[in-house]
Amino acid sequence: MNSITTLVSIIIPSFNNIENLKECIRSIDNQVYDNYEVWIIDNKSTDGTEDFIKTLQAPFYWVFEKDLGVYDAMNKGVQKANGDWLYFLGCDDRLFNSLTLENLFKIINIPEKTDLVIGRVQYDLYGDESYFLRRKGGITSPVVSRKLWAINTMHHQAIFYRKEIFDKLIFSLKYKILSDYDFNIKLFKSGVNELIINDIIAICKTQGLSKKYNWNLYKEEIEFKTANSSIFLKPLFYILGLAKYFIKKSI
């Protein structure tokens, strides 16, 4: 079993989403495992978020200042974090149940050299999503393999990162929609040691920017895949991106 002294830092980027943020906070506050800290990094919301976060007490902390987007907020959270493990949760997502952290950090024996612990995500389906979100009941299964070059098989809402990872890597601010996917490819290339578990870690809503499947998303994907491999592969990534764009728009 893992030591109860394992500190988990949960980082939540936030902007004008107060009702979902409250629900997210409740899912953390209800955890049986209580050795965590939470950093809410808010981009100066104007919907009452500031008043709400000022009512929170330790282990909930906050930063209320302008940022350059969600990945800038995540990087700021990394700088603030004191935990042995870091976890990024969208303010419109929530932990699966009250035992999520307990099962991971008290029951599962995490090998010492593990860099990532990766579980599953369940999408909070409302009925009008793409087939690709609805299949398998909206539950994702992580894969850390060359398959990442085709599709993103790792979702940050299901990943716990050992803090030392961020001594060498941060989320690129060059990509506004898929910087976490770029980060995953960099991790795969670096040869990280992962532990994949069957637990559902988070319930995620499906209205996020990366679920709109617009062409800007695929342009980013083509760019960072090329940057992480070779300019000679750009035509291949372009064809793949174009195919994914039309398929996801039609199904």
Backbone torsions as a table, in degrees:
resi	resn	phi	psi	omega
1	MET	NA	153.1	179.3
2	ASN	-82.6	153.2	179.3
3	SER	-66.3	141.6	178.5
4	ILE	-68.6	-10.0	180.0
5	THR	-80.5	-4.0	179.3
6	THR	-61.2	117.3	-179.9
7	LEU	-96.2	130.0	179.4
8	VAL	-109.4	128.2	175.4
9	SER	-102.3	120.6	178.7
10	ILE	-104.6	124.4	-174.8
11	ILE	-113.8	126.8	-176.4
12	ILE	-124.5	106.1	170.0
13	PRO	-69.8	142.8	-174.2
14	SER	-144.9	141.4	173.0
15	PHE	-161.8	111.8	175.0
16	ASN	48.5	52.8	-178.7
17	ASN	-145.1	49.7	-166.6
18	ILE	-62.3	-42.1	-176.2
19	GLU	-66.9	-42.6	176.1
20	ASN	-66.8	-36.5	178.1
21	LEU	-60.8	-42.1	179.1
22	LYS	-60.9	-41.9	179.4
23	GLU	-65.9	-40.0	177.2
24	CYS	-61.0	-46.6	179.8
25	ILE	-61.5	-39.9	178.6
26	ARG	-61.3	-38.8	-178.8
27	SER	-65.8	-28.7	177.2
28	ILE	-80.6	-44.4	-178.7
29	ASP	-61.2	-25.1	-179.0
30	ASN	-85.1	0.3	-177.5
31	GLN	-67.2	136.8	174.9
32	VAL	-67.7	-43.5	175.6
33	TYR	-72.4	126.9	-171.6
34	ASP	-120.5	10.6	179.4
35	ASN	-93.0	71.7	180.0
36	TYR	-141.3	162.2	168.0
37	GLU	-128.5	153.1	-178.3
38	VAL	-126.2	128.1	176.0
39	TRP	-114.2	112.7	175.1
40	ILE	-93.8	117.8	-178.7
41	ILE	-108.4	101.5	-172.2
42	ASP	-105.6	137.2	-176.1
43	ASN	-89.5	51.4	179.1
44	LYS	52.3	57.7	177.9
45	SER	-59.8	153.9	-179.6
46	THR	-118.0	15.8	-174.8
47	ASP	-106.5	16.1	-178.4
48	GLY	98.6	-0.1	-179.6
49	THR	-59.0	-40.3	-178.3
50	GLU	-59.3	-46.1	179.2
51	ASP	-61.9	-38.8	-179.6
52	PHE	-66.5	-50.1	-175.0
53	ILE	-67.7	-24.3	177.2
54	LYS	-70.2	-16.3	177.5
55	THR	-85.1	-12.5	-176.4
56	LEU	-77.1	147.6	178.8
57	GLN	-118.3	164.3	179.2
58	ALA	-51.3	139.5	14.2
59	PRO	-92.1	24.5	176.2
60	PHE	-96.3	125.7	-179.6
61	TYR	-129.1	163.9	-175.4
62	TRP	-150.4	155.6	171.3
63	VAL	-126.7	128.1	-178.1
64	PHE	-122.1	93.5	-178.6
65	GLU	-160.3	159.7	179.6
66	LYS	-64.3	142.2	174.6
67	ASP	-134.4	-179.5	-176.1
68	LEU	-100.8	21.6	179.8
69	GLY	121.3	179.1	-171.9
70	VAL	-60.3	-37.0	-176.6
71	TYR	-77.1	-29.3	171.4
72	ASP	-64.4	-42.2	177.7
73	ALA	-62.7	-40.6	179.3
74	MET	-64.5	-41.5	177.0
75	ASN	-63.2	-39.0	176.6
76	LYS	-62.6	-39.4	177.8
77	GLY	-62.8	-38.6	176.8
78	VAL	-59.2	-42.7	-179.6
79	GLN	-64.3	-32.4	-179.2
80	LYS	-82.7	-24.3	-169.5
81	ALA	-66.7	140.6	177.3
82	ASN	-111.9	-2.7	-171.5
83	GLY	-75.8	161.9	172.5
84	ASP	-74.2	-30.6	179.3
85	TRP	-127.0	142.1	-179.8
86	LEU	-115.8	144.5	-177.5
87	TYR	-142.8	133.2	-177.2
88	PHE	-111.1	121.3	-177.3
89	LEU	-123.1	126.9	175.2
90	GLY	-68.6	149.6	-177.8
91	CYS	-70.5	-12.9	174.1
92	ASP	-100.0	17.0	174.5
93	ASP	-116.4	170.9	177.9
94	ARG	-152.8	152.3	176.7
95	LEU	-64.3	146.7	-169.4
96	PHE	-60.0	-49.4	176.4
97	ASN	-155.9	-177.4	-173.1
98	SER	-71.0	-12.9	-178.1
99	LEU	-102.1	5.8	-175.1
100	THR	-56.0	-53.3	-179.2
101	LEU	-73.4	-35.6	179.0
102	GLU	-59.4	-48.3	-178.5
103	ASN	-62.3	-36.2	-176.6
104	LEU	-78.2	-47.3	-170.1
105	PHE	-100.5	0.2	173.0
106	LYS	-123.1	-26.6	-174.4
107	ILE	-99.9	-47.3	-178.0
108	ILE	-77.8	134.5	177.5
109	ASN	-89.1	102.1	-177.9
110	ILE	-84.0	118.5	178.8
111	PRO	-57.3	148.3	-173.7
112	GLU	-59.1	-36.4	-175.4
113	LYS	-90.5	10.3	179.6
114	THR	-71.3	130.4	177.5
115	ASP	-95.1	-35.2	-177.8
116	LEU	-132.3	139.8	167.0
117	VAL	-114.5	122.0	-171.7
118	ILE	-123.3	123.1	175.5
119	GLY	-110.9	-149.0	-177.0
120	ARG	-118.0	161.6	176.6
121	VAL	-117.9	142.0	172.1
122	GLN	-114.8	122.5	179.0
123	TYR	-76.9	139.3	177.7
124	ASP	-85.3	86.3	-171.0
125	LEU	-75.8	138.5	177.4
126	TYR	-116.3	-2.4	169.4
127	GLY	114.4	-11.3	-175.5
128	ASP	-122.8	21.3	-177.1
129	GLU	-81.1	167.5	172.2
130	SER	-59.9	152.5	175.1
131	TYR	-55.0	-35.1	-174.9
132	PHE	-69.2	-21.0	173.7
133	LEU	-90.2	-30.1	-175.2
134	ARG	-82.5	-23.5	-175.7
135	ARG	-63.1	152.4	-178.5
136	LYS	57.3	31.4	177.8
137	GLY	69.0	18.8	-179.9
138	GLY	80.5	12.5	-179.0
139	ILE	-103.2	127.8	179.3
140	THR	-92.2	153.9	174.8
141	SER	-124.8	119.5	-175.1
142	PRO	-72.5	145.6	173.9
143	VAL	-137.8	127.7	175.4
144	VAL	-110.7	96.5	-175.4
145	SER	-161.8	-174.7	176.9
146	ARG	-62.5	-13.8	176.8
147	LYS	-58.6	-23.4	177.6
148	LEU	-58.4	-27.1	179.9
149	TRP	-70.6	-17.6	178.3
150	ALA	-98.3	-50.1	-179.2
151	ILE	-140.1	156.8	178.3
152	ASN	-80.4	110.7	-177.6
153	THR	-103.4	11.2	-179.9
154	MET	-132.0	126.0	-177.6
155	HIS	-114.3	129.5	-172.2
156	HIS	-60.7	-24.6	178.7
157	GLN	-71.0	-7.9	179.2
158	ALA	-117.1	10.8	-174.7
159	ILE	-118.3	131.5	168.5
160	PHE	-106.8	125.7	-175.0
161	TYR	-106.7	130.4	171.4
162	ARG	-65.4	135.9	-170.0
163	LYS	-58.0	-32.9	-176.2
164	GLU	-60.7	-21.7	177.6
165	ILE	-54.3	-37.0	-173.7
166	PHE	-82.8	3.2	170.7
167	ASP	-70.7	-24.3	-176.6
168	LYS	-115.9	-24.0	-174.9
169	LEU	-127.4	146.2	168.8
170	ILE	-136.0	168.8	177.0
171	PHE	-75.2	129.2	-179.9
172	SER	-69.9	135.7	176.7
173	LEU	-86.3	-0.8	179.0
174	LYS	-70.2	-28.0	-176.8
175	TYR	-111.5	123.7	-173.3
176	LYS	-90.9	-20.0	-173.8
177	ILE	-113.4	-39.7	-169.6
178	LEU	-124.7	31.4	-179.8
179	SER	-64.3	-28.3	177.4
180	ASP	-68.4	-33.0	175.6
181	TYR	-67.0	-45.0	174.5
182	ASP	-56.4	-43.2	179.1
183	PHE	-61.0	-42.1	179.6
184	ASN	-61.6	-42.6	179.4
185	ILE	-64.7	-40.6	177.3
186	LYS	-62.1	-40.6	177.7
187	LEU	-63.4	-44.4	179.4
188	PHE	-60.8	-44.5	179.8
189	LYS	-63.2	-31.5	-178.2
190	SER	-78.3	-10.1	177.5
191	GLY	79.0	41.3	-179.5
192	VAL	-64.6	154.0	175.7
193	ASN	-96.8	118.3	-177.2
194	GLU	-115.5	151.3	171.4
195	LEU	-117.2	116.8	179.8
196	ILE	-98.9	128.6	-179.6
197	ILE	-120.4	162.2	-177.6
198	ASN	-87.3	-10.0	-176.5
199	ASP	-62.2	141.1	167.1
200	ILE	-80.5	123.9	-175.8
201	ILE	-92.1	-42.2	-173.2
202	ALA	-143.5	153.4	170.1
203	ILE	-103.6	125.2	-172.3
204	CYS	-119.6	135.1	175.0
205	LYS	-77.4	163.6	-168.2
206	THR	-114.7	19.7	-179.3
207	GLN	-100.7	9.7	-177.9
208	GLY	-68.3	163.4	-176.6
209	LEU	-59.9	-37.1	-177.3
210	SER	-72.4	-9.5	179.0
211	LYS	-98.9	4.6	179.7
212	LYS	-85.0	-19.5	176.5
213	TYR	56.0	40.5	174.8
214	ASN	-85.0	168.3	-172.4
215	TRP	-66.1	-29.1	178.2
216	ASN	-58.2	-35.0	177.7
217	LEU	-61.2	-46.4	-176.8
218	TYR	-74.0	-28.8	174.2
219	LYS	-63.3	-42.1	175.8
220	GLU	-61.0	-44.7	-177.9
221	GLU	-60.3	-44.2	178.1
222	ILE	-60.7	-41.6	-176.1
223	GLU	-67.3	-48.0	-175.3
224	PHE	-77.4	-27.4	175.1
225	LYS	-66.9	-39.3	176.3
226	THR	-64.6	-44.8	-179.6
227	ALA	-62.2	-30.0	-178.9
228	ASN	-90.2	-0.1	-179.2
229	SER	-134.8	-95.9	-176.2
230	SER	-151.6	144.2	176.7
231	ILE	-59.5	-26.3	-178.4
232	PHE	-71.0	-17.2	178.9
233	LEU	-92.5	-3.5	-177.4
234	LYS	-58.4	-42.4	177.3
235	PRO	-58.7	-38.2	177.9
236	LEU	-64.0	-45.1	179.8
237	PHE	-66.2	-32.8	178.3
238	TYR	-65.8	-45.5	178.9
239	ILE	-62.6	-43.4	178.4
240	LEU	-62.4	-45.1	179.4
241	GLY	-62.9	-41.7	179.9
242	LEU	-64.4	-41.6	178.9
243	ALA	-63.9	-44.5	179.8
244	LYS	-63.7	-40.5	180.0
245	TYR	-57.9	-50.5	-177.0
246	PHE	-71.2	-37.8	178.6
247	ILE	-64.9	-45.0	-177.0
248	LYS	-73.8	-24.2	175.1
249	LYS	-75.8	-24.3	-174.0
250	SER	-98.4	-16.2	-176.0
251	ILE	-110.0	NA	NA
